[in-house]
């Protein structure tokens, strides 16, 4: 269920698209559903439906059900009746904002529901149950009703067993009960929770699966709730990697999404961010780095404050401090990229260097090439096109030089400091392209006396 606006989030963004550790919260629920045997997975959308669909393009198997009017959770499930198409069997109902459920809990839920059981609801107990629907039990300790807090009497409000919003239903009995649900309640909505009452009235049995770790069923209702859930996910991910041998200087300040992969003997300093990253063994990552959809090879070092996006770094390579690898940057092995170097859509062969204060865009840098301080590729023509620069093997480029693309410098050449290269350079050449120096002895003293 992902149709609600989430007014308490105080945001125009649909509730289920708020990011939790760099991913929309809805993705966590979809991933859990995919881990279970299933015939189809449907997502009920309403508020911001187009945005929700667009955020789920990586899950082409999803089928979307549009709830034009948000008339309650029961109404949302009614919209899915046409999708189910009279199917027999079971339907698992998950809430788009309950994202901490573990796979083993859902598997246990499936195992709990026997053939004679119409439904199983996941519950937990809270010392402060305010805001949650209460579980009402009857004879045989079966669940006879779920009462939303606004509809509870004083005695029911004291119940500390609460509804998680996660259910497993017999499909036929679910829709038979939904046909009898009305909106005669405090919110004038069709509650899915009222299905339990209707099933009990019909003589059907409803069981509860009580989760001991209440953090599993934490819902996200506002920004405070989002932060609480996000911290749980952060701890789960970081603890798992530390158990696998990754060393975090400050786990509390390190954020890793669930697609990132680390190998052994990786050391990470504080305030780093990893999004869909691949980090090989014996890599050292200093503080304040952000690595997004990028890979770092064995034995490499990413120094303080560096930012990598859609790039790759070979083995035994050093990047930073404060380097920026923009998309399609590919560094070979034993490469050195120094402080305040920006690279975009460029490839560095093994042992190439750009040690400081340079911009290299749309370029191929050959093996053992050395780019001096302040080097720039002038790749943009000011109109519509970017142009390529090729620097051959063993080329030395002096400081404060520019290359106006398209241009190629042949292997073994030297480019003198302060040169602007506008034409191709043959191999093993010296390029000097700058204004001629004029020296006037004694001029400085005369100038000062004149002032």
Rosetta blueprint (number, residue, H / E / L):
1 X L
2 X E
3 X L
4 X L
5 X L
6 X L
7 X H
8 X H
9 X H
10 X L
11 X L
12 X L
13 X L
14 X L
15 X H
16 X H
17 X H
18 X L
19 X E
20 X E
21 X L
22 X L
23 X E
24 X E
25 X H
26 X H
27 X H
28 X H
29 X H
30 X H
31 X H
32 X H
33 X H
34 X H
35 X L
36 X L
37 X L
38 X L
39 X L
40 X L
41 X L
42 X E
43 X E
44 X E
45 X E
46 X L
47 X L
48 X L
49 X H
50 X H
51 X H
52 X H
53 X H
54 X H
55 X L
56 X L
57 X L
58 X L
59 X L
60 X L
61 X L
62 X L
63 X E
64 X E
65 X E
66 X E
67 X L
68 X L
69 X L
70 X L
71 X L
72 X L
73 X H
74 X H
75 X H
76 X H
77 X H
78 X H
79 X H
80 X L
81 X H
82 X H
83 X H
84 X H
85 X L
86 X L
87 X L
88 X L
89 X L
90 X E
91 X E
92 X E
93 X E
94 X L
95 X L
96 X L
97 X L
98 X L
99 X L
100 X L
101 X L
102 X L
103 X H
104 X H
105 X H
106 X H
107 X H
108 X H
109 X H
110 X H
111 X H
112 X H
113 X L
114 X L
115 X L
116 X L
117 X E
118 X E
119 X E
120 X E
121 X E
122 X E
123 X E
124 X E
125 X E
126 X L
127 X L
128 X L
129 X L
130 X L
131 X L
132 X L
133 X L
134 X E
135 X E
136 X E
137 X E
138 X L
139 X H
140 X H
141 X H
142 X L
143 X E
144 X E
145 X E
146 X E
147 X E
148 X L
149 X H
150 X H
151 X H
152 X L
153 X L
154 X H
155 X H
156 X H
157 X H
158 X L
159 X L
160 X L
161 X E
162 X E
163 X E
164 X E
165 X E
166 X E
167 X E
168 X E
169 X E
170 X E
171 X H
172 X H
173 X H
174 X H
175 X H
176 X H
177 X H
178 X H
179 X L
180 X L
181 X L
182 X L
183 X L
184 X L
185 X L
186 X L
187 X L
188 X L
189 X L
190 X L
191 X L
192 X L
193 X L
194 X H
195 X H
196 X H
197 X H
198 X H
199 X H
200 X H
201 X H
202 X L
203 X L
204 X L
205 X E
206 X E
207 X E
208 X E
209 X E
210 X E
211 X L
212 X L
213 X L
214 X H
215 X H
216 X H
217 X H
218 X L
219 X L
220 X L
221 X L
222 X L
223 X H
224 X H
225 X H
226 X H
227 X H
228 X H
229 X H
230 X H
231 X H
232 X H
233 X H
234 X H
235 X H
236 X H
237 X H
238 X H
239 X H
240 X H
241 X H
242 X H
243 X H
244 X L
245 X L
246 X L
247 X E
248 X E
249 X L
250 X L
251 X H
252 X H
253 X H
254 X L
255 X E
256 X E
257 X L
258 X L
259 X L
260 X L
261 X E
262 X E
263 X L
264 X L
265 X L
266 X L
267 X E
268 X E
269 X L
270 X L
271 X L
272 X L
273 X E
274 X E
275 X E
276 X L
277 X L
278 X E
279 X E
280 X L
281 X L
282 X L
283 X L
284 X E
285 X E
286 X L
287 X L
288 X L
289 X L
290 X E
291 X E
292 X E
293 X L
294 X L
295 X E
296 X E
297 X L
298 X L
299 X L
300 X L
301 X E
302 X E
303 X L
304 X L
305 X L
306 X L
307 X E
308 X E
309 X E
310 X L
311 X L
312 X E
313 X E
314 X L
315 X L
316 X L
317 X L
318 X E
319 X E
320 X L
321 X L
322 X L
323 X L
324 X E
325 X E
326 X L
327 X L
328 X L
329 X L
330 X E
331 X E
332 X L
333 X L
334 X L
335 X L
336 X E
337 X E
338 X E
339 X E
340 X E
341 X E
342 X E
343 X E
344 X E
345 X E
346 X E
347 X E
348 X E
349 X L
350 X L
351 X L
352 X L
353 X E
354 X E
355 X E
356 X E
357 X E
358 X E
359 X E
360 X E
361 X E
362 X E
363 X E
364 X E
365 X E
366 X L
367 X L
368 X L
369 X L
370 X E
371 X E
372 X L
373 X L
374 X L
375 X L
376 X E
377 X E
378 X E
379 X L
380 X E
381 X L
382 X L
383 X L
384 X L
385 X L
386 X E
387 X L
388 X L
389 X E
390 X E
391 X E
392 X L
393 X L
394 X L
395 X L
396 X E
397 X E
398 X L
399 X L
400 X L
401 X L
402 X E
403 X E
404 X E
405 X L
406 X L
407 X E
408 X E
409 X E
410 X L
411 X L
412 X L
413 X L
414 X E
415 X E
416 X L
417 X L
418 X L
419 X L
420 X E
421 X E
422 X L
423 X L
424 X L
425 X E
426 X L
427 X L
428 X L
429 X L
430 X E
431 X E
432 X L
433 X L
434 X L
435 X L
436 X L
437 X L
438 X L
439 X L
440 X L
441 X L
442 X L
443 X H
444 X H
445 X H
446 X H
447 X H
448 X H
449 X H
450 X H
451 X L
